Amino acid sequence: MTWKMIGDSVIGSSHLKSNKGCEDGIRYGLVQTQDEEVLICCASDGAGSARYAAEAAQLVTHTGFDLLSQLVTTGEEITEALLFSFAETLYDQLQAKAAEKEVDIQEFSCTLLGCVLMSRQTVFFQIGDGALVRDDGSGHYVHIWLPQNGEYQNSTSFLIDDSNLLHFKTAILHEPVSEVALFTDGLQLLAFNMESLHVHQPFFTDMFKWLRMVETGEEQAILQEKLTAYLGSDLINRRTDDDKTLFLATRLTHDRTNS
């Protein structure tokens, strides 16, 4: 295995109080191609105002993962056009679900962010808030884009807002990335400094330190359990009452020290 990774979506305290389920979604894993293992992750935050927010988040993360898996196994180089076609397919599926339930497509509002990491190509995409983070190679963590927040703190763009996907962002790098993270907006106040518009370095430095120390599948499973417990802890819930999703991955060839 070329990557160590952990990630989860955990219900927010406000959703527990209102008897709502978790409306975030995440799916990630390794896909074996003819040449290598490819890391794929898709995450989504269903809009709190949308009736089928949870279903939308689950649909775009699971279907998105499957679509990207099919794409990388063909061996075809990923292009911006292919990413827009991917997003359009997800939009069409949400539209079909809304038609099936005879509701406005706004009832399936959700964000989408994710990554595809290969040895010779790194792909990021996003629509909405939350953020993607990468190691810049010098021990510093940087965001790919600023969270897409509108005029108000709780406003953002959604996948279903525009069939032309004007807010859909893509980045294709022809270089490997050693460490990557993503999070939904429930963690923005902890993982991102909205005043300086920079990644909160201690948050990720500490997280990745523990992930790099993992040596066995059993240790990774234990760290996964600790991550889930941390995201649902009082420490986090005192800072945010929203659902929260966090994903972290580090290459096994990454040679930074564990300290």
N, C-alpha and C positions, 0 to 999 in steps of 0.2 A: 504494500500500500504506500502511495506517495504522499499522502496527506494525513494529518491528524485534525479532527474537527469535532466541534460540539455546537449545538444550537437547539433552541426551543421557543415556543410561543406560550405565554402564561397569562391567565386571566387577570384583569385589573380589579382592584378592590371596589371600584364604583360599579363594575358589572356584577360582582358578587352581591352587593347590596340591592341591586335592581333585578336580581335573578336572571340576568342575561349571561349567555355563555361567552367564551372567548371569541372575539371577532378578528383576531390576527390569524395568519396562517404561514406555515413554512414547510418546505420540502427541500432536502439536500442529499447529496450522495456522490459516489464515484461511478462513472460510466466507463467501461472498458471498450476502447476502440482497437483497431488493428495495431496501432502504434503505441498507445499509452493509456493511462487512466486519466480521465477528465473530471474535474470537480465542477459540479453544477449546484447552484442554490437559487431558489426563488422564494421571496417573502412578500407578504401583503398585509395591509391593514384595512379591514372593512370599515366603511364610514359609519359612525355611530347613529346617524340619522336614517340609514338605509335598512329596510325591513329584512333584506336577505344579505346583510353584510358578511356574516360568517360563511354562508354558502359561497358568496362571491370570492372571498379570500381563499377558501379551500379549492375552488375551481381553478383560479388562475395559478396557484402554486403547484398543484398536482398536475394539471394539464400542461402548464408551462414547463415543468420539469420533463415530462414525457416528450413534448415537442422538441426541446433542446437536446434531449438524449438521442432522438431520432436524427436530428441534424448533425450532431458530431460523429455519429457512427457511419455516416455516409463518407466522411473524410473531406467533405467540402469546406473550404475556408469560409468562416463567418464574415458576412459583410453587413453594412448598415441596412441595405435593402432587405436582407434576410431577417434581420432583427425587427424591422418594421412589419414585415409579413407575419412574423411570429406574434407581434402585438396585435395586429389586425385579426388574426385567428382567435385570439383570446377575447377581443372585443366582440367578435361575431358570436362566440359561444355565450358570452354574458347576455347579449341581445336575444339569442335564442331562448335562454333560460327565462328571461323576462317575458317573452312572448308566450312561452309555455305556461307561465303562472298568471298571465294576463295582467301584468303590472308594468309601470313605467320602468325603463332601464335604470333610472336613478336609484331604484330600490336595490340595485346590485353594484353600487358605488364602492370602489376599493382602489387602493394604491398598488403599485407593483415595483419591486426592485430585485435585482439579482445579478449573478455573475456566472461566467463560464471561464475556467482557468485551465489552460493547456501549456505545454512546454514552450511553444513558439507564438502563442497568441493568448491575450487576456481580454475578456469582453465584460463590460459593465452596462447595465441599462436601468432606467428608473423613470417612473412617473409618480409624483406625489411627494409627501414628506418622508421623514426617516433619512438615512444616509448610508452610503457605501464608503468604507475606509480601507486603505491599503498601507502597507509598510513601504516607505520610499527608498529603502536600502541603506539608510544612514541611522537607523534606530528611531526614526520619527514616523508618526502616523498622520496621514493626510486624507481629507475627504475627496471623493471624486466630484461631487456637486454639492452645493448648499441644499438643505432641505427646501422643498418647493412649498413654502408657506405663503399665503396670500396676504391681504391687508390686515387680517386678524390672525391671532396666534393659532387658532384651531381650524383655520381654513386652508385648503390645499387643492391640488389637482387630482382628478381621478381618471382611471383608465377609460371610463365610459363617457367622459365629458365631451369628447370630440372624436368623431369617426376618422378624422384626418390625423389624429394623434399629435397635435401641435406641441404638446408639452412632454412628449416622450423623448428622453435623452439617451444617447448611446455613446459609448467610448470603446474603441478597439485599439489595443496596444500590441505591438509586435515585440513583446518581451515578457518573460516570466515574472510573476509576482510571488514573493515569499510568504507574505501573510495578508489575510483579507478578513474583513468583518463587515457585517451589516446589521442595522437595527431599525425598527419602526419608531414612530414618533413618541411612543410611550417612554422611550429611554433618551429622548433628545436632551432633556435638561441635565442628565447625568453624563452622557457620552459626548455632548457637543456644547461648546460655549457660544450661545447665541449673541453675546455682546461682541466678542472678538472674532466670531465666525471661524473658529478653529476647533479641531478635534481636541477633546479633553485628554491629554497625553497620559496622566496617571491611570485613568480608567482602563485603557487598552494595554499599557505597559504591564500592569499587574495581571490582567486576564491572560495575556499571551505568555507571560512567564510560567504560569501553571500549566498551560497547554503544552508548551515546549518540553516540560519535564516528564510528560506522559511517555511511558515506554512500552506498555502492553495494552491490549484491547480491554482488559479488565480495568486498568487504571483510567482509560478513556471513558469507560462506562460509569465509573465512580465520579469522575469530573463532570460528566453529563448530568448526573443526579444532583451534584452540588450546584451546577448552574441553574437547573430548574428550581431548586430550593431557594437560591439567591434571588432569582427574579420574582419569586412569590413571597419574599421575606418582608417583615415589617420595615426593615431598613430601606428597601426600595419603595414600598407602599407609602411611606411617609413623604417621599419625594414625588411620586406620581400615582394616580389612581386609575390610569388607563391600562389596557392590555399592552404587553410588551413582548417584543421578539428580539432575540440576539443570536447571531451566528458568528463563529470564529473558526478560522482554519489556518494551519501553518504547514509548510512543506517539511517533509522528513529530512530533506537535504539542507534545511535552514541551519546555518552554523553559528548563529548568535549564541552567546553564553546564556545559561539559565538564570544568572544573577540579575 
